[in-house]
Amino acid sequence: MTRGIMIAAPRSGSGKTTVTLGLLRAFRRRGVEAIGLKSGPDYIDPAFHAAASGREGVNLDSWAMAPSLLKALAAQTARESALALCEASMGLFDGVPAPSGRSGASADVAAALGMPVLLVIDVSGQAQSAAAIVKGCALYDERLKVAGVILNRIGSERHRRLVAEAIDAIGISVVGALPRNDAITMPERHLGLVQAGETEALDARLDAIADFVEAHVDCNRVLGLAGALLHAPPGSAPVALRPPGQRIALARDAAFSFIYPHLVRGWRMAGAEIVSFSPLADEPPPSDCDVCWLPGGYPELHAGRLAAASRFRWGLRRFAERRSVHGECGGYMALGQSLTDASGVAHPMAGLLGVETSFAKRRMTLGYRAARIASDCVLGAKGSLLRGHEFHYATIITTGDDDPFAFVRDAYGAPEAPAGSRRDQVTGSFFHVIAEA
């Protein structure tokens, strides 16, 4: 039986990631088979979870995923683990307007899986008032149980005692108190943390975080707070997204790393073969594949190398003459005419689509998206519905004369609008697909 607990907070920046990574590595060192799950569409945190625990986790999203898919993915991922730690996104109850249980809030995921909540509270600048925040979180949603609290950024032993006694008085256990510690802060980039594979001395950093958490958190009590996960019915194995081909050439390197584990795992379970290649190593997509997928990532940090990767660009163009190619976000930019970096230098890209993008004038675009496919393509038939999100700082200089890839709307009722590009068998957009609607 797998037990689980959600590590959440009233707001972003409270210390959820530090606590999650520290606990995952600490339990691994103790011989507990623990795995990290992530509520929401974040790509970066799950890679750190995998590095800390030694086990690949999964994203669980209550807006993009039907409840049956969410439960099935949790069951498939955590099946061989004794403990699942699910890191929440933003504040515990933060979501979008939607029917009950489908708002994208981490509270929906905790409720769907029967997970008790371990609340991380940044108590800097307050003392007994922290108990009012904890009590509010405990009472706000009757579906949830706040089982325990970890205090973060404690200033002194006196500070810890004032806060802990006030929270204990409302009947909720304080299981840890972390003092301020800037030494364990992870390096950040414009989309969040620097990727796990690029973080210098990552294992040593994770061990330091685990040492810190173990010194100030009662890990045995955390383990005791976890509850049995609610699973999908036996035999339930919904697919998030059907494989786009039988042999899928998947770009994977520091420029193209944002691909959801549940998609790749689902494609393999459906019988598809994944063949990885590296554009940054100037590798073309393997010619024996029947579709090429360029995921998101950080092409803007490697635009010069991509422009100089002549074998990759030539091979990609040859591949696209007879087979389908799809690019998401960073992959979309790489398929375009040019990518202008932050210093204003324009680098030629593959030229398979007319789009030109730029980081010289950055603008954050973020949010859930529902996409209706504009015409038959590798992701589905015309009119098929997909759910996903956008998160990027790039701006579009021009889209050229290409047809749209899809018609997209946000989660707040804005009118549907054309998005992305299609030219022959090549498609792309800033839209990251999470699941079929």
Secondary structure, 3 states (H helix, E strand, C coil): CCEEEEEECCCCCCCHHHHHHHHHHHHHHCCCCEEEEEECCCCHHHHHHHHHHCCCCEEECCCCCCHHHHHHHHHHHHCCCCEEEEECCCCCCCCCCCCCCCCCCHHHHHHHHCCCEEEEEECCCCCCHHHHHHHHHHHHCCCCCEEEEEEEEECCHHHHHHHHHHHHCCCCEEEEEEECCHHHCCCEECCEECCHHHCCCHHHHHHHHHHHHHHHECHHHHHHHCEECCCCCCCCCCCCCCCCCCEEEEECECCECECCHHHHHHHHHCCCEEEEECHHHCCCCCCCCCEEEECECCHHHCHHHHHHCHHHHHHHHHHHCCCEEEEECHHHHHHCCEEECCCCCEEECCCCCCCEEECCCCCCEEEEEEEEECCCECCECCCCEEEEEEEECCEEEECCCCECCEEEECCCCCCCEEECEEECCEEEECCEEEEEC
